[in-house]
Amino acid sequence: MANWMQSTAKLVRIALWALLLALPATAFLALGSEVHPLTLLGGIRVDQMPMIANSAVAKLVDWGEVHKFLGDAIMCLAGLHSAAALYHHFIVKDGVLSAMLPPRLADYFNQQKSL
């Protein structure tokens, strides 16, 4: 791959991981600061989160809007990432998609290429 493609791929991976970590945090802040109940697995319901609601961080921004923006961003970035993987597979044919797949699936794709 060209240097700019490698740099872009690394940047996108870092951004995807950052968003994967930031989205649950902003969801938790939005639930706590906007006094929405939180329902956990098993039906456990938390109606109030005073530690978040009374903190200075809760009042900085509208965490629901931040969460929405980050959710849209991760969807766009994941779509572009998928399009780039398909571009590498069908146009460039450099094996990048096979490298991202689990070994069995990658072996299957490599066998199909040789037929």
C-alpha positions in Angstrom: 0.0 0.0 0.0 1.0 3.6 -0.5 2.3 5.5 2.5 -0.8 7.8 2.5 -3.1 4.7 2.5 -1.2 3.2 5.5 -1.3 6.5 7.4 -5.0 6.9 6.7 -5.7 3.3 7.7 -3.9 3.8 11.0 -5.7 7.1 11.7 -9.1 5.5 10.9 -8.4 2.6 13.3 -7.4 5.0 16.1 -10.5 7.1 15.5 -12.8 4.0 15.5 -11.3 2.7 18.8 -11.6 6.2 20.3 -15.2 6.4 19.3 -15.9 2.9 20.6 -14.6 4.0 24.0 -16.2 7.5 23.9 -19.7 6.5 22.9 -20.6 4.5 26.1 -19.1 7.2 28.3 -21.2 9.9 26.6 -24.3 7.7 26.9 -23.7 7.3 30.6 -23.1 11.0 31.0 -26.3 11.8 29.0 -28.4 9.4 31.1 -27.0 10.8 34.4 -27.2 14.5 33.5 -30.6 14.4 31.9 -32.1 12.3 34.6 -33.2 9.4 32.4 -33.4 5.9 33.9 -30.7 3.4 33.1 -31.9 -0.2 32.6 -29.1 -2.8 32.9 -29.0 -6.4 31.8 -31.4 -8.5 33.9 -33.9 -5.6 34.2 -32.0 -3.8 37.0 -33.2 -0.1 36.7 -31.2 2.8 38.1 -33.5 5.9 38.3 -31.1 8.4 39.6 -27.4 9.0 39.3 -26.7 11.9 41.6 -22.9 11.7 41.3 -23.2 12.4 37.6 -26.2 14.8 37.8 -24.5 17.0 40.4 -21.1 17.0 38.9 -19.5 19.9 36.9 -18.9 17.6 33.9 -22.7 17.0 33.5 -23.3 20.7 33.0 -20.5 21.4 30.5 -22.5 20.4 27.4 -25.6 18.6 26.3 -24.2 15.0 26.5 -27.2 13.7 24.5 -26.2 15.8 21.5 -22.5 14.8 21.9 -23.5 11.2 22.0 -25.7 11.6 18.9 -22.9 13.3 17.0 -20.3 10.6 18.0 -22.8 7.9 17.0 -23.3 9.5 13.6 -19.5 9.9 13.2 -18.8 6.2 14.0 -21.4 5.1 11.5 -19.9 7.3 8.7 -16.4 6.2 9.6 -17.4 2.5 9.6 -19.1 2.9 6.3 -16.0 4.5 4.7 -13.8 1.9 6.3 -16.0 -0.9 4.7 -16.0 0.9 1.3 -12.2 1.1 1.5 -11.9 -2.6 2.3 -14.1 -3.5 -0.7 -12.1 -1.1 -2.9 -8.9 -3.0 -1.9 -10.6 -6.4 -2.4 -12.2 -5.8 -5.8 -10.2 -3.0 -7.4 -6.7 -3.1 -6.0 -6.7 -6.8 -5.2 -4.0 -6.6 -2.7 -5.3 -8.9 0.0 -6.1 -6.2 2.6 -9.7 -7.5 3.1 -8.3 -11.1 3.6 -5.9 -9.8 6.3 -8.9 -8.4 8.2 -10.9 -11.6 8.2 -10.7 -14.5 10.6 -8.2 -17.1 9.3 -10.8 -19.7 8.1 -12.7 -17.1 6.1 -9.5 -15.6 4.7 -8.4 -19.1 3.6 -11.8 -19.5 1.8 -11.4 -16.2 0.0 -7.9 -17.1 -1.0 -9.0 -20.5 -2.4 -11.7 -18.8 -4.4 -9.2 -16.5 -6.0 -7.0 -19.4 -7.2 -10.0 -21.2 -8.9 
